[in-house]
Amino acid sequence: MTKSLVQQQFGAHAAAYATSAVHAKGASLGRVVELVQPQRAWQALDVATGAGHTAAAFAPHVAHVIASDVTEEMLEETRKLAADKGLTNVETAVADAEALPFEDARFDLVTCRIAAHHFPDVARFVAEVKRTLKPGGTFAMVDNISPDARSTLGYTEAELRDAAATYNAFEKLRDPSHGRCLALGEWGEVIGAAGLAVLHWEIMSKDMEFTPWAARMDADTATVARLQAMLETGTPALKAFLRPRLDAGALWFTLDEAIVIARK
Ligand SMILES: C[S@@+](CC[C@H](N)C(=O)[O-])C[C@H]1O[C@@H](n2cnc3c(N)ncnc32)[C@H](O)[C@@H]1O
């Protein structure tokens, strides 16, 4: 059910992701390449590649990248992007993140950026990452996170849990295929439990203009009004996390994105 919703949502909005500034030019893209230090001989896999921005960012630095996604329309955008950039080492593959159709120990690098919050079972996804990585291989995970004490200081655990639930409801209202953004502490636990060693983590904030963010998933007028109300009437912990504000008459808020680098 959730995966067919994903295919429906992303199939219908594939082109918007090809041109989305957050996805195509987001600061985490350059930063994750810098942190990973990819090597020329590497075989890489990008999981839930979307319009292929992360696969295209790594392709010039490695031997080969498989850009995989569960939505064929997104892979079409990836093929266009690779052709436009003259990248000849990017191959696309239809693949579910929780059942990767690749043999054990095939990849030096597995990446996954701004997508894991759609996966119904993140632990299963990370187990698949571990299985398909070579010993010593690198996992680079980038995703929007929910608030916890690492990202949002000065609130009780109960206040942060409540803010995390409301934040995920806010995302789900705009995009029904949204599953759940984990908090940074939860990512550490899931990655550690899979047997990968976390080498580095950091949080990057990204400023979002509310109207284009809602429009990217075609939210109707009533939904836009509910989303705006959620931003404006949130608890102090939610407001501390999302930082809603007006700038030159436009509503903006901020999302936190975590980058986690781990090794098998
Ligand atoms: C926001 S886009 C990804 C953005 C992209 N990684 C980037 O860096 O620009 C989210 C993607 O996740 C894919 N997706 C969601 N659930 C998936 C799953 N279970 N397996 C594989 N791909 C999935 C969707 O089809 C969509 O293309």
The ligand as an SDF file (V2000), in Angstrom:
LIG
                    3D

 27 29  0  0  0  0  0  0  0  0999 V2000
   12.6400   12.9290   -2.7000 C   0  0  0  0  0  0  0  0  0  0  0  0
   12.9460   11.6470   -3.7910 S   0  0  0  0  0  0  0  0  0  0  0  0
   14.6620   11.2880   -3.6420 C   0  0  0  0  0  0  0  0  0  0  0  0
   15.6100   12.4150   -3.8570 C   0  0  0  0  0  0  0  0  0  0  0  0
   16.9660   12.0040   -4.3700 C   0  0  0  0  0  0  0  0  0  0  0  0
   17.5540   10.9010   -3.6430 N   0  0  0  0  0  0  0  0  0  0  0  0
   17.9110   13.2010   -4.4060 C   0  0  0  0  0  0  0  0  0  0  0  0
   18.9900   13.1610   -3.7910 O   0  0  0  0  0  0  0  0  0  0  0  0
   17.5470   14.1930   -5.0900 O   0  0  0  0  0  0  0  0  0  0  0  0
   12.2980   10.2220   -2.9570 C   0  0  0  0  0  0  0  0  0  0  0  0
   12.3650    8.9800   -3.8120 C   0  0  0  0  0  0  0  0  0  0  0  0
   12.2150    7.8430   -2.9780 O   0  0  0  0  0  0  0  0  0  0  0  0
   11.6500    6.8320   -3.7750 C   0  0  0  0  0  0  0  0  0  0  0  0
   11.1960    5.7560   -2.8870 N   0  0  0  0  0  0  0  0  0  0  0  0
   10.2680    5.8380   -1.9150 C   0  0  0  0  0  0  0  0  0  0  0  0
   10.1130    4.6390   -1.3080 N   0  0  0  0  0  0  0  0  0  0  0  0
   10.9870    3.7840   -1.8880 C   0  0  0  0  0  0  0  0  0  0  0  0
   11.3320    2.4230   -1.6690 C   0  0  0  0  0  0  0  0  0  0  0  0
   10.7280    1.6770   -0.7300 N   0  0  0  0  0  0  0  0  0  0  0  0
   12.3080    1.8870   -2.4290 N   0  0  0  0  0  0  0  0  0  0  0  0
   12.9300    2.6190   -3.3810 C   0  0  0  0  0  0  0  0  0  0  0  0
   12.6380    3.9120   -3.6470 N   0  0  0  0  0  0  0  0  0  0  0  0
   11.6820    4.4990   -2.9000 C   0  0  0  0  0  0  0  0  0  0  0  0
   10.5520    7.5660   -4.5330 C   0  0  0  0  0  0  0  0  0  0  0  0
   10.1160    6.8500   -5.6690 O   0  0  0  0  0  0  0  0  0  0  0  0
   11.2650    8.8710   -4.8670 C   0  0  0  0  0  0  0  0  0  0  0  0
   11.8390    8.8260   -6.1490 O   0  0  0  0  0  0  0  0  0  0  0  0
  1  2  1  0
  2  3  1  0
  2 10  1  0
  3  4  1  0
  4  5  1  0
  5  6  1  0
  5  7  1  0
  7  8  2  0
  7  9  1  0
 10 11  1  0
 11 12  1  0
 11 26  1  0
 12 13  1  0
 13 14  1  0
 13 24  1  0
 14 15  1  0
 14 23  1  0
 15 16  2  0
 16 17  1  0
 17 18  1  0
 17 23  2  0
 18 19  1  0
 18 20  2  0
 20 21  1  0
 21 22  2  0
 22 23  1  0
 24 25  1  0
 24 26  1  0
 26 27  1  0
M  CHG  2   2   1   9  -1
M  END
$$$$
